[in-house]
Amino acid sequence: MTQALTDSQALTDSQALTDSQALTDQAGGTLFRFATAGSVDDGKSTLVGRLLHDSKAVLADQLDAVTRTSTERGFGGTEGGIDFALLTDGLRAEREQGITIDVAYRYFATNRRSFILADCPGHVQYTRNMVTGATTADAVIMLIDARKGVLEQTRRHLSVVRLLRVPHIIVAVNKIDLLGYDEAAYTEIADAVRAVTAELGLGEVHVIPVSALAGDNVVDASPRTPWYTGPSLLELLETLPVVDEVESALEAFRLPVQLVLRPQGAVAVPAADAPAFRDYRAYAGQVTSGTVRVGDAVTVLPGGAGTVVTGIDFAGTALTEAFAPQSIALRLRDDLDIARGAVIGAAGTLPDPTKELTAALFWLDPRPLTPGDRTLVKFGANTVQAIVTAVTGRLNLDTLEQETAASLDINDIGHVTVRLAAALPIETFASSRRSGAFLVIHPQDGATLAAGIATATGVPA
Amino acid sequence: MRTPPVNASSVLAATPNAATPAPATPNAATPAPATANRAGSHRLSQLDVLESEAIHIIREVVAEFERPVLLFSGGKDSVVVLHLAAKAFWPGRVPFPLLHVDTGHNFPEVIAFRDETVERLGLRLEVARVQDYIDDGRLHERADGTRNPLQTLPLLDAIAAGRHDAVFGGARRDEDKARAKERILSLRDEFGQWDPRNQRPELWNLYNGRHTVGQHVRAFPISNWTELNVWRYIEREQIALPPLYYAHDREVYRRDGMWRATGPVSEPRTSETVETRTVRYRTVGDMSCTGAVESDAASVDAVVREVALSTITERGATRADDRISEAAMEDRKKDGYF
């Protein structure tokens, strides 16, 4: 691959034409988001590079650049000396220091699905990166070095993933080649993983023996692990359910109103049709959960007024139903006072708006949080002032037990009580990930201070 | 289940269909949506998911910022963002102006397309001209003749002059390793600088657009789209593009492994042989550093097929300026480029 490819070569490359996945109609495939997490040196970048390379997501010019750099640095690995980590380390400082600094997003596709991969660095600002990757992920891949087994760090990572309710957890036991593909050694680790996940109250966890460096069980089942009969990592990623599909079906309809579409004179339709839109008024937003149909009874907060859905518009297309995560505009039967920040939900399912909140915060800022601090809380399309009234504890990530704390520092996961300047229809994160999550924002400089998840609403008993 | 859409291109087409809030009439000419959800299942295609994500971002920025603007070059990515904006605010007009940083090294057909689009949608276009800066000495022509890196100063001046607090762009994370680390809402200081080591974490679909005086935010609604997603969307929505995205005969010569078009700012050297080839452009930018690829893909479906099979990235294939170093894009972004 050291020879530079020209465009014409690339476009007429007969090898490329044999690649059946490229010809598959990906437009119909679903989108699956996942994040990778792990500790230093457990081979995460190599795994990601391997996944991209073996699923043919790395194009010739990228591979060429990586090969060139690998050779310059005298990388002596396999695969003709390619350092796969170079595929994902995008910043100059990362390449120079051989570390990964920030979450990087990667895109690849197979004939079943397209993937968005959030590659979360394991050491610098670990919690911050992990939380960033996990909040949008359908699945998290947790790496373990087979020679080291389950470490304290593994427990920590798994507990973060549990708190954020990541739908699918995959534990990749990496460097299985260094254990001589020994079944007993793998089984011991897999049992230890399952013991921890049971202790944490996690549901089903997928454990896979892999070698990122040698490619075992990453894309294809490896002949060197005949004792492992489960799916390869990629097969698993291709078949796990997308969370929106699952939650749409299970949760009640919610639409946070982003803005009101009321074009009046300024319509973008032909002049002849403009009169029909003179009184057009619709409430635009992205469905966060559930399904809505024309004719459904809905409730609007604040206020709690009830009305009926008379239309669901999507840019000139009238839908009869909509579900998460569609961005739509709802027309309602009654003229209500609805503005940005309102929430429209299936009738009778919305919670009472609350000014008092008990929450877990993932504190992401170098400045500590102390009781009495004034912040902003962003929930859906609302941003309101808030005061952290108390810090009630901090999760000890080594013992996984609650300990007392007077303040929160960066990377702490703490429990707090919050008073809001205006009542918001926040739900518990346990009942709805989308309707129970919020940001804590610095009121002056606007920094995102924390990821918040509501654990209880209303005045604490 | 779902009513078949009216011709989706109506949003941006020259003569839009008479779409009304009532259920639309099926249009026989429109292919069945790739998106139709199966009976009883709540499943969206990836294009539908990406489209809804982008519309959510665009609406969020318009709701939270005073004076957004869209960087619009007439290139396919900015055309797609404009199409998404038109869908986001239907039946209203796109509620922000467009801004083009004109290097002066344009393909004439792209400028024609740009102006025609602005006219058709009744939008306002602001143009910041690199040539003006060169003429009065604020910028100097580079030895290599490329003007892409010169766009930053006129861009920042235009953002300040227009008091724009949010700037939409069509950048995608799959384009470049530095862009892979970019946020969807990316905070810039008064110098327009990107600080990749100190970015706000982006959590769930909650975008934090808070900024202080002098700061602004770059917003990238199609961050998560790939080149292939963009082309499949152009195909599905029947979005018009400048003709040079499709195969055509052009006088070109070979330089740095790319086909360069002949033109006032891209004269061949005496050692370079001009010949007529059937080419198309995968990216459209400064004519002095944008290369064409040999291609016979003359229609959108042919381009989709070609992109799906390509073994080389669009910037690797067509941008001389990104070949300068591994960190060329990172360096430009830190200086305020988009």
Interface residues (C-beta under 8 A of the other chain):
Chain A: A4 L5 T6 D7 S8 A10 L11 D13 Q15 A16 L17 D19 A22 L23 D25 Q26 A27 G28 G29 T30 L31 L59 A60 D61 Q62 A65 T69 T88 D89 G90 L91 R92 A93 R95 I101 D102 V103 A104 Y105 R106 Y107 A109 R113 S114 I116 R128 N129 V131 T132 T135 T136 V242 D244 E245 S248 A249 Q258 L259 L261 R262 P263 A266 V267 A268 V269 P270 A272 D273 A276 F277 Y280 A284 G285 Q286 T291 G311 D313 F314 A315 G316 T317 A318 L319 T320 E321 F323 A324 P325 Q326 S327 A329 R331 R340 L364 L376 K378 F379 G380 A381 R433 R434 A437 F438 L439 I441 H442 Q444 D445 G446 A447 T448 A451
Chain B: M1 R2 T3 P5 V6 A8 S10 V11 T15 P16 N17 A18 A19 T20 P21 A22 P23 A24 A34 N37 S41 H42 R43 L44 S45 Q46 L47 D48 V49 L50 E51 S52 E53 I55 H56 R59 E60 V62 A63 A86 K87 A88 F89 W90 P91 G92 R93 V94 L121 G122 R173 D174 D176 K177 A178 A180 K181 L187 P196 R197 Q199 R200 P201 E202 L203 W204 N205 L206 N208 R210 H211 T212 S223 N224 T226 L228 N229 R232 R236 G257 M258 W259 G291 V293 E294 S295 R305 E306 A308 L309 S310 T311 I312 T313 G316 A317 T318 E326 A327 E330 D331
